[in-house]
Amino acid sequence: MKKLALVGLIPLIAGCGGLMQTGSISKAYKTYELGHYAQTLKLITQAEYISMATPELRAELTYLRAQTYQKMSEDEKANTLFEYLRDQHEDSQYGYLAAKRLEQRE
């Protein structure tokens, strides 16, 4: 009986992790819009580690991190992340957006 109860909890726990991740991402975007960039970076990191992120979600979080560094005038960090996205996620929308950002820099 205990094994059955534990097995039943696994999807519930996984679902909670997904909700926590979604909440962290939403909060990250909100704090970014409010200009609270240090908090945005913390929330991005939290979202990355709550559960396994898909490659698309990882690219989205990396793009938001790059934008945040850019707003913080940490252009070297931002450009490194944009270059990573351009090279490693070239088939995603974030790879495309990163490539456009890099073109504007030139």
C-alpha positions, -999 to +999 in steps of 0.1 A: +000+000+000+029+024+008+045+017-025+012+026-043+009+058-024+045+068-032+041+060-069+009+081-070+029+111-055+056+111-083+034+127-110+021+152-084+056+162-074+067+164-110+037+186-118+045+209-089+081+213-102+067+223-136+044+248-120+072+262-099+094+265-130+066+283-149+061+306-120+098+314-119+098+322-156+068+344-153+083+363-124+116+366-143+099+383-172+080+406-148+111+416-129+129+422-162+101+446-173+103+464-139+141+468-143+150+445-113+178+428-132+196+411-103+163+395-093+157+385-129+190+366-130+182+348-098+147+337-111+162+325-144+187+303-124+159+291-102+138+281-133+168+263-148+173+241-118+138+233-107+134+206-133+150+194-165+144+222-191+138+214-227+163+227-252+138+254-263+132+265-228+169+265-221+173+288-252+145+311-240+161+314-206+195+320-221+181+347-243+164+364-214+197+362-194+215+378-223+190+406-225+193+412-188+231+414-189+227+439-218+204+461-197+230+459-169+257+471-193+275+438-191+279+437-229+306+411-230+285+386-211+254+394-232+273+390-265+288+357-254+253+344-247+240+358-279+268+341-298+261+308-280+225+310-290+233+319-326+257+290-329+240+263-308+203+271-313+204+283-349+172+266-358+152+281-329+136+315-327+161+325-300+190+316-322+175+338-349+168+367-325+203+364-311+219+366-346+198+397-353+211+413-320+246+405-330+241+420-365+229+452-349+260+454-328+282+455-359 
